[in-house]
Amino acid sequence: EERHWDAFYQFYLNTVDEKWGQAYLNRKFFSLLGRDLAERVLLVVAEEEETGELVAGALNLIGGDCLYGRNWGCSKKYDS
């Protein structure tokens, strides 16, 4: 769903800001990735139970026999 990509893009930007990096991917990239490589993408998201708000996510690409994780992020800090 596009709402997942909307949320994940914000998580990505938050991670870039937190790690003093540079955002080299734009929002459209994530939509195209989801559309063109849907069978190879595993987007894991965490949803706040009370509000339904998406609060964290991890983008993984599915390989032949392994999973490649590359980008992740969150919108809030939680204690473990």
C-alpha positions as CSV (number, residue, x, y, z in Angstrom):
1,E,0.0,0.0,0.0
2,E,1.2,3.5,-0.7
3,R,0.6,4.5,2.9
4,H,3.3,2.0,3.9
5,W,5.7,3.7,1.4
6,D,4.7,7.1,2.7
7,A,5.5,6.1,6.2
8,F,8.7,4.3,5.3
9,Y,10.0,7.3,3.3
10,Q,9.6,9.4,6.5
11,F,11.5,6.7,8.5
12,Y,14.2,6.7,5.9
13,L,14.5,10.5,6.2
14,N,14.6,10.3,10.0
15,T,17.4,7.8,9.8
16,V,19.4,10.1,7.4
17,D,18.9,13.0,9.8
18,E,19.9,10.9,12.8
19,K,23.0,9.5,11.2
20,W,24.1,12.8,9.5
21,G,23.8,11.2,6.1
22,Q,22.5,12.4,2.8
23,A,19.1,11.3,1.4
24,Y,19.9,9.9,-2.0
25,L,16.6,8.2,-2.6
26,N,13.4,10.1,-3.3
27,R,9.8,9.1,-2.4
28,K,9.0,8.0,-6.0
29,F,11.9,5.5,-5.8
30,F,10.0,3.6,-3.1
31,S,6.8,3.4,-5.0
32,L,8.6,2.2,-8.1
33,L,10.5,-0.4,-6.0
34,G,7.2,-1.7,-4.6
35,R,5.6,-1.8,-8.0
36,D,8.4,-3.2,-10.1
37,L,10.0,-5.6,-7.7
38,A,7.0,-6.5,-5.5
39,E,7.9,-10.2,-5.5
40,R,11.4,-9.3,-4.2
41,V,10.6,-6.7,-1.6
42,L,9.8,-7.4,2.1
43,L,8.8,-4.3,3.9
44,V,8.4,-4.9,7.6
45,V,6.5,-2.3,9.6
46,A,5.6,-1.8,13.2
47,E,2.2,-0.4,14.0
48,E,1.2,1.3,17.2
49,E,-1.6,-0.9,18.6
50,E,-3.8,1.9,20.0
51,T,-3.6,4.3,17.1
52,G,-2.8,2.2,14.1
53,E,0.0,4.6,13.3
54,L,3.0,3.1,11.5
55,V,6.0,3.9,13.7
56,A,8.9,1.9,12.3
57,G,10.0,-0.1,9.3
58,A,12.7,-2.1,7.6
59,L,13.2,-2.6,3.9
60,N,14.5,-6.0,2.8
61,L,15.2,-7.4,-0.6
62,I,14.6,-11.1,-1.1
63,G,17.5,-13.0,-2.7
64,G,17.6,-16.6,-3.9
65,D,18.5,-18.0,-0.5
66,C,18.9,-15.0,1.8
67,L,17.4,-11.7,2.8
68,Y,19.2,-8.4,2.3
69,G,18.4,-5.6,4.7
70,R,19.4,-2.1,3.7
71,N,17.2,0.7,5.0
72,W,15.3,1.1,8.2
73,G,13.9,3.8,10.5
74,C,11.3,5.0,12.9
75,S,9.2,8.0,13.8
76,K,9.5,7.7,17.6
77,K,11.9,6.4,20.2
78,Y,10.8,3.5,22.3
79,D,12.5,1.8,25.2
80,S,13.1,-1.9,24.8
